[in-house]
Amino acid sequence: MPTYEYECRECNYQFESFQWMEERFAPEKEPCKICGGKSIKMGFVSTNGTAPAMKMESNMAIDKPHNEGGFQDMMERVANGAGVKNTKYEKKLREKHMF
């Protein structure tokens, strides 16, 4: 999940938001938190080191114990990470990957 940058075209207020890719345009539909304007536009995608590195077994299986330390374990570590733990994103990760 990348961090997206947004800007209000009316007051130039800039902010970042940690979004699922399919929800990246949601902040553009909300009013500006500063001026209430309705012209929020997405800017650049910022990685800022937030994208975790992943190492998977060569068979790409996600079932355990066959692929211990594989994709599902990595998703568990991502869900427990400082930027995700106790947020709506943790819940979505757990629902999507069923762990």
TAQUI-V426286 format. One record per residue. N is the residue number from 1. PHI is phi in degrees with one decimal (none if undefined). PSI is psi as a letter, one per 40 degrees, with the letter a starting at -180 (* if undefined). NEAR is the number of other ideal C-beta (glycine too) atoms within 12 Angstrom. Layout:
BEGIN
n: <N:N>
phi: <PHI:PHI>
psi: <PSI:PSI>
near: <NEAR:NEAR>
END
This chain:
BEGIN
n: <1:2:3:4:5:6:7:8:9:10:11:12:13:14:15:16:17:18:19:20:21:22:23:24:25:26:27:28:29:30:31:32:33:34:35:36:37:38:39:40:41:42:43:44:45:46:47:48:49:50:51:52:53:54:55:56:57:58:59:60:61:62:63:64:65:66:67:68:69:70:71:72:73:74:75:76:77:78:79:80:81:82:83:84:85:86:87:88:89:90:91:92:93:94:95:96:97:98:99>
phi: <none:-82.6:-95.2:-104.0:-103.9:-133.2:-145.2:-81.2:-75.3:-90.3:-117.6:65.6:-66.6:-115.4:-152.3:-113.5:-145.8:-86.8:-127.6:-64.7:-58.2:-72.2:-109.0:-64.9:-94.3:-57.5:-62.3:-69.3:-93.0:-99.1:-71.9:-62.7:-71.4:-94.3:-108.1:81.4:-64.8:-110.0:-122.4:-82.5:-128.0:-77.6:-105.1:-94.4:-87.8:-108.7:-86.4:40.5:72.8:-83.1:-79.0:-74.2:-79.6:-124.4:-124.3:-120.5:-67.9:-65.2:-81.7:61.1:-75.5:-110.7:-80.0:-107.6:-85.9:-53.6:-119.3:-54.5:84.5:-92.0:-57.6:-64.6:-64.0:-64.4:-63.5:-63.1:-67.0:-63.4:-63.0:-91.1:-68.3:-59.8:-82.7:-118.3:-53.9:64.0:-122.8:-65.4:-70.4:-62.2:-61.2:-65.3:-60.5:-65.6:-67.7:-69.3:-107.3:47.3:-124.8>
psi: <h:i:h:i:i:i:h:h:e:d:e:e:h:i:i:i:h:h:i:i:d:e:e:d:e:d:d:e:e:i:i:h:e:d:e:e:i:f:f:h:i:i:b:i:h:h:d:f:e:e:h:i:i:h:h:i:i:d:e:e:i:e:i:i:e:d:f:h:e:a:d:d:d:d:d:d:d:d:d:e:i:d:e:d:h:f:i:d:d:d:d:d:d:d:d:d:e:f:*>
near: <30:25:27:30:25:33:25:26:18:16:18:17:23:22:25:23:29:31:27:22:15:11:20:25:17:18:29:25:15:18:17:24:16:16:16:14:20:16:21:32:24:28:22:16:20:21:16:14:12:21:16:23:11:17:14:18:20:8:12:14:17:24:16:17:12:15:19:17:19:25:28:28:26:24:29:24:23:29:29:20:22:16:22:25:17:13:21:19:28:25:16:22:28:21:14:19:20:15:22>
END
